Amino acid sequence: MPEDAIQYTGPLFPFWALVVISFLVLPLVALLGWLVGRRTYQKEGYERDRPAAVPGDLTVGAMLALLGLLMAFSFGFSLSRAEARKVALMEEASAIGTAFLRADLLAEPGRSALREAIGAYARTRLADENFLESEALFRAQLRKTVEAQNALWPVTLSAISPGTPPAITVLVVNGITDVLDAGAQRLAAIVDAVPLIVKGIILAYASASLFLVGNNAALRGRPISWRTFLFSTGIAVIMMMVMDIERPQEGFVRAKADIMKTTVADIEAALATES
């Protein structure tokens, strides 16, 4: 697998910076909309001659409904990707453990060589928690995995002696290919996320909706209330949750790799017993 074939999709900003931006920008946009609406209210003389209908009532309702759909879709997509990452991790850990056990069916010296190669590859699958914070860390982690992965198949071929029964050969080869496939699926699940442009569109649309909410309140002659700020905070919380779910290595909800750690620990213990 060429290293440059995988596109880095890590965050442009730290998680805490996005949280601050969301919780500051959205309420401020609502306040700005109210100030603009208040100026229009005074300029048009709505205090003396209030219109029967405030401009933009239908627009505000339609935009808020569409905003709800956008938030629901983005939240649902993030949850599905988080579940996909969890399943991919479990399948990869299971595939590595199975391949390691099947290597016991081979004769020496191929048996020990293959078990060592599987152990070396398994260690690279325990990535540092912050490997997605920058492209340099991501490329370094990917490089270690690719190097161990490229060595796995040649060791497998050399470990299978001419006298190995076909049934055992099939079991061992299928075990290694399952490991390679599971690694590719997990990598795809890790880098898959809501595109940055989509996140930007949702933030811009949420800001526009809150601007109109504040503007509509001012055109009705109402002061901006705590309800508007509560609504903007609620939207910011949902956006923060979406970002948090998509960042398993940072934020409040951390992804646990206990099953992979257990698999690697079992492999290390088995290799230590042999040596």
RODO-2510 file (C-alpha; in nm, 4 decimals, decimal comma):
residues 275
     n   res          X          Y          Z
     1     m     0,0000     0,0000     0,0000
     2     p     0,1682     0,3299    -0,1043
     3     e     0,1807     0,5783     0,1829
     4     d     0,0841     0,8743    -0,0344
     5     a    -0,2278     0,6917    -0,1554
     6     i    -0,3988     0,7684     0,1770
     7     q    -0,5202     1,1246     0,2045
     8     y    -0,4815     1,2922     0,5417
     9     t    -0,8192     1,4069     0,6725
    10     g    -0,7168     1,5233     1,0169
    11     p    -0,8415     1,8385     1,1884
    12     l    -0,7292     2,1866     1,0887
    13     f    -0,7821     2,3176     1,4418
    14     p    -0,7563     2,1631     1,7874
    15     f    -1,0801     2,0403     1,9398
    16     w    -1,0828     2,3039     2,2117
    17     a    -1,0497     2,5816     1,9507
    18     l    -1,3550     2,4542     1,7616
    19     v    -1,5535     2,4367     2,0864
    20     v    -1,4660     2,7983     2,1683
    21     i    -1,5511     2,9106     1,8153
    22     s    -1,8905     2,7370     1,8210
    23     f    -1,9914     2,8664     2,1633
    24     l    -1,8832     3,2224     2,0827
    25     v    -1,9744     3,2688     1,7182
    26     l    -2,3332     3,1418     1,7265
    27     p    -2,4589     3,3590     2,0177
    28     l    -2,2738     3,6606     1,8772
    29     v    -2,4330     3,6095     1,5366
    30     a    -2,7771     3,6018     1,6991
    31     l    -2,6948     3,9253     1,8825
    32     l    -2,5716     4,0834     1,5595
    33     g    -2,8963     3,9880     1,3868
    34     w    -3,0942     4,1507     1,6664
    35     l    -2,8884     4,4720     1,6453
    36     v    -2,9391     4,4925     1,2704
    37     g    -3,3088     4,4229     1,3116
    38     r    -3,3390     4,6842     1,5856
    39     r    -3,1852     4,9435     1,3586
    40     t    -3,4306     4,8535     1,0820
    41     y    -3,7158     4,8631     1,3353
    42     q    -3,6316     5,2205     1,4310
    43     k    -3,5513     5,3337     1,0776
    44     e    -3,8801     5,2050     0,9314
    45     g    -4,0824     5,3516     1,2152
    46     y    -4,2275     5,0191     1,3301
    47     e    -4,2685     5,1679     1,6795
    48     r    -4,5415     5,4000     1,5502
    49     d    -4,6867     5,1896     1,2701
    50     r    -4,6262     4,8200     1,3337
    51     p    -4,6858     4,6093     1,0193
    52     a    -4,9393     4,3277     1,0165
    53     a    -4,6678     4,0745     0,9277
    54     v    -4,2963     4,0915     0,9967
    55     p    -4,0775     4,0309     0,6900
    56     g    -3,9018     3,6954     0,6985
    57     d    -4,1393     3,4947     0,9206
    58     l    -4,1717     3,2098     0,6735
    59     t    -3,8022     3,2233     0,5900
    60     v    -3,7003     3,1840     0,9545
    61     g    -3,9298     2,8850     1,0039
    62     a    -3,8090     2,7137     0,6854
    63     m    -3,4428     2,7734     0,7652
    64     l    -3,4771     2,6383     1,1183
    65     a    -3,6497     2,3262     0,9873
    66     l    -3,3744     2,2690     0,7332
    67     l    -3,1114     2,3349     1,0002
    68     g    -3,2663     2,0622     1,2128
    69     l    -3,2388     1,8171     0,9225
    70     l    -2,8749     1,9103     0,8584
    71     m    -2,7846     1,8658     1,2245
    72     a    -2,9661     1,5319     1,2411
    73     f    -2,7953     1,3980     0,9277
    74     s    -2,4482     1,5082     1,0387
    75     f    -2,5000     1,3642     1,3877
    76     g    -2,6301     1,0358     1,2475
    77     f    -2,3411     1,0114     1,0032
    78     s    -2,0886     1,0708     1,2821
    79     l    -2,2469     0,7996     1,4963
    80     s    -2,2420     0,5521     1,2080
    81     r    -1,8737     0,6241     1,1394
    82     a    -1,7908     0,5827     1,5095
    83     e    -1,9629     0,2441     1,5076
    84     a    -1,7769     0,1502     1,1883
    85     r    -1,4439     0,2351     1,3540
    86     k    -1,5363     0,0230     1,6554
    87     v    -1,6353    -0,2750     1,4400
    88     a    -1,3213    -0,2401     1,2249
    89     l    -1,1034    -0,2418     1,5362
    90     m    -1,2705    -0,5560     1,6702
    91     e    -1,2426    -0,7350     1,3360
    92     e    -0,8759    -0,6438     1,2976
    93     a    -0,7885    -0,7584     1,6500
    94     s    -0,9728    -1,0854     1,5876
    95     a    -0,7986    -1,1370     1,2517
    96     i    -0,4520    -1,0753     1,4010
    97     g    -0,5176    -1,3142     1,6899
    98     t    -0,6476    -1,5851     1,4564
    99     a    -0,3532    -1,5516     1,2159
   100     f    -0,1095    -1,5746     1,5073
   101     l    -0,2712    -1,8967     1,6283
   102     r    -0,2761    -2,0475     1,2796
   103     a     0,0976    -1,9866     1,2489
   104     d     0,1393    -2,2598     1,5137
   105     l     0,0371    -2,5121     1,2486
   106     l     0,3577    -2,4537     1,0531
   107     a     0,6892    -2,6257     1,1113
   108     e     1,0037    -2,4527     1,2276
   109     p     1,1794    -2,2302     1,1389
   110     g     0,8919    -2,0757     0,9443
   111     r     0,6594    -2,0939     1,2426
   112     s     0,8666    -1,8637     1,4660
   113     a     0,9490    -1,6238     1,1826
   114     l     0,5830    -1,5777     1,0930
   115     r     0,4761    -1,5343     1,4542
   116     e     0,7440    -1,2683     1,5003
   117     a     0,6282    -1,0875     1,1854
   118     i     0,2660    -1,0930     1,3000
   119     g     0,3712    -0,9597     1,6400
   120     a     0,5712    -0,6785     1,4798
   121     y     0,2735    -0,5831     1,2648
   122     a     0,0334    -0,5975     1,5611
   123     r     0,2480    -0,3508     1,7554
   124     t     0,2121    -0,0936     1,4779
   125     r    -0,1660    -0,1176     1,5048
   126     l    -0,1528     0,0302     1,8547
   127     a    -0,1346     0,3889     1,7364
   128     d    -0,0556     0,6786     1,9650
   129     e    -0,3652     0,8631     2,0813
   130     n    -0,2597     1,1844     1,9082
   131     f    -0,1547     1,0428     1,5704
   132     l    -0,4355     1,2271     1,3883
   133     e    -0,3482     1,5693     1,5305
   134     s    -0,1046     1,6480     1,2482
   135     e    -0,0171     1,5084     0,9079
   136     a     0,3422     1,4435     1,0211
   137     l     0,2283     1,2141     1,3041
   138     f    -0,0237     1,0475     1,0754
   139     r     0,2387     0,9790     0,8066
   140     a     0,4867     0,8484     1,0628
   141     q     0,2295     0,6053     1,2025
   142     l     0,1232     0,4984     0,8540
   143     r     0,4870     0,4440     0,7542
   144     k     0,5463     0,2059     1,0451
   145     t     0,2345     0,0086     0,9600
   146     v     0,3156    -0,0137     0,5886
   147     e     0,6711    -0,1320     0,6568
   148     a     0,5503    -0,4099     0,8886
   149     q     0,2692    -0,4945     0,6477
   150     n     0,5020    -0,5222     0,3476
   151     a     0,7223    -0,7653     0,5401
   152     l     0,4296    -0,9849     0,6445
   153     w     0,3475    -1,1482     0,3111
   154     p     0,7048    -1,2453     0,2090
   155     v     0,7574    -1,4016     0,5522
   156     t     0,4336    -1,5947     0,5074
   157     l     0,5448    -1,7373     0,1723
   158     s     0,8860    -1,8382     0,3033
   159     a     0,7345    -1,9913     0,6186
   160     i     0,5259    -2,2378     0,4174
   161     s     0,7587    -2,5246     0,3348
   162     p     0,7035    -2,7499     0,0304
   163     g     0,5887    -3,0306     0,2571
   164     t     0,3141    -2,8279     0,4275
   165     p    -0,0286    -2,9914     0,3822
   166     p    -0,2566    -2,7932     0,1492
   167     a    -0,5243    -2,7545     0,4170
   168     i    -0,2776    -2,5906     0,6556
   169     t    -0,1440    -2,3729     0,3772
   170     v    -0,4935    -2,2467     0,3014
   171     l    -0,5634    -2,1750     0,6690
   172     v    -0,2404    -1,9802     0,7167
   173     v    -0,2685    -1,7860     0,3916
   174     n    -0,6337    -1,6971     0,4547
   175     g    -0,5427    -1,5827     0,8047
   176     i    -0,2773    -1,3437     0,6750
   177     t    -0,4976    -1,2071     0,3977
   178     d    -0,7719    -1,1480     0,6538
   179     v    -0,5225    -0,9466     0,8591
   180     l    -0,4296    -0,7337     0,5572
   181     d    -0,7943    -0,6812     0,4608
   182     a    -0,8938    -0,5906     0,8178
   183     g    -0,6086    -0,3399     0,8357
   184     a    -0,7237    -0,1709     0,5164
   185     q    -1,0845    -0,1568     0,6378
   186     r    -0,9820    -0,0069     0,9699
   187     l    -0,7674     0,2550     0,7999
   188     a    -1,0589     0,3474     0,5733
   189     a    -1,2857     0,3799     0,8774
   190     i    -1,0332     0,6026     1,0562
   191     v    -0,9873     0,8528     0,7741
   192     d    -1,3567     0,8610     0,6804
   193     a    -1,5353     1,1618     0,8279
   194     v    -1,7795     1,4388     0,7454
   195     p    -1,5990     1,6496     0,4801
   196     l    -1,4591     1,9791     0,6016
   197     i    -1,6599     2,1753     0,3466
   198     v    -1,9812     2,0172     0,4780
   199     k    -1,8926     2,1192     0,8340
   200     g    -1,8254     2,4718     0,7117
   201     i    -2,1595     2,4835     0,5312
   202     i    -2,3442     2,3641     0,8428
   203     l    -2,1703     2,6257     1,0580
   204     a    -2,2467     2,8999     0,8036
   205     y    -2,6093     2,7890     0,7733
   206     a    -2,6499     2,7724     1,1508
   207     s    -2,5038     3,1225     1,1782
   208     a    -2,7403     3,2543     0,9107
   209     s    -3,0394     3,0941     1,0831
   210     l    -2,9509     3,2441     1,4208
   211     f    -2,8917     3,5808     1,2572
   212     l    -3,2458     3,5705     1,1207
   213     v    -3,3859     3,4560     1,4566
   214     g    -3,2339     3,7590     1,6293
   215     n    -3,3316     3,9856     1,3420
   216     n    -3,6913     3,8620     1,3473
   217     a    -3,7195     3,9226     1,7222
   218     a    -3,5998     4,2820     1,6800
   219     l    -3,8408     4,3482     1,3924
   220     r    -4,1224     4,2378     1,6217
   221     g    -4,0120     4,4912     1,8780
   222     r    -3,8971     4,2293     2,1250
   223     p    -3,5735     4,2434     2,3219
   224     i    -3,3242     3,9659     2,2681
   225     s    -3,3912     3,7094     2,5373
   226     w    -3,2123     3,4257     2,7120
   227     r    -3,4158     3,1847     2,4989
   228     t    -3,2273     3,2937     2,1875
   229     f    -2,8914     3,2392     2,3562
   230     l    -3,0111     2,9063     2,4935
   231     f    -3,1117     2,7998     2,1444
   232     s    -2,7754     2,9035     2,0000
   233     t    -2,5956     2,7216     2,2808
   234     g    -2,7988     2,4081     2,2078
   235     i    -2,6926     2,4181     1,8434
   236     a    -2,3306     2,4684     1,9499
   237     v    -2,3549     2,1671     2,1831
   238     i    -2,4816     1,9436     1,9027
   239     m    -2,2065     2,0623     1,6700
   240     m    -1,9512     1,9984     1,9448
   241     m    -2,0863     1,6457     1,9901
   242     v    -2,0515     1,5771     1,6174
   243     m    -1,6908     1,6981     1,6227
   244     d    -1,6214     1,5057     1,9420
   245     i    -1,7504     1,1763     1,8019
   246     e    -1,5391     1,2209     1,4898
   247     r    -1,2221     1,2728     1,6956
   248     p    -1,1714     0,9492     1,8886
   249     q    -0,8224     1,0532     2,0026
   250     e    -0,9240     1,3843     2,1615
   251     g    -1,2247     1,5562     2,3087
   252     f    -1,4576     1,4256     2,5761
   253     v    -1,5497     1,0913     2,4205
   254     r    -1,2333     0,8859     2,3759
   255     a    -1,2223     0,5674     2,1698
   256     k    -1,0844     0,2705     2,3614
   257     a    -0,8556     0,0188     2,1950
   258     d    -0,8637    -0,2311     2,4819
   259     i    -0,9356    -0,5286     2,2572
   260     m    -0,6293    -0,4533     2,0406
   261     k    -0,4163    -0,3961     2,3490
   262     t    -0,5282    -0,7323     2,4856
   263     t    -0,4470    -0,9060     2,1567
   264     v    -0,0996    -0,7519     2,1412
   265     a    -0,0373    -0,8379     2,5065
   266     d    -0,1326    -1,2024     2,4414
   267     i     0,1013    -1,2132     2,1413
   268     e     0,3841    -1,0577     2,3409
   269     a     0,3337    -1,3119     2,6193
   270     a     0,3382    -1,6027     2,3733
   271     l     0,6546    -1,4764     2,2036
   272     a     0,8236    -1,4189     2,5389
   273     t     0,7457    -1,7789     2,6407
   274     e     0,9208    -1,9117     2,3305
   275     s     1,2307    -1,7025     2,3860
***
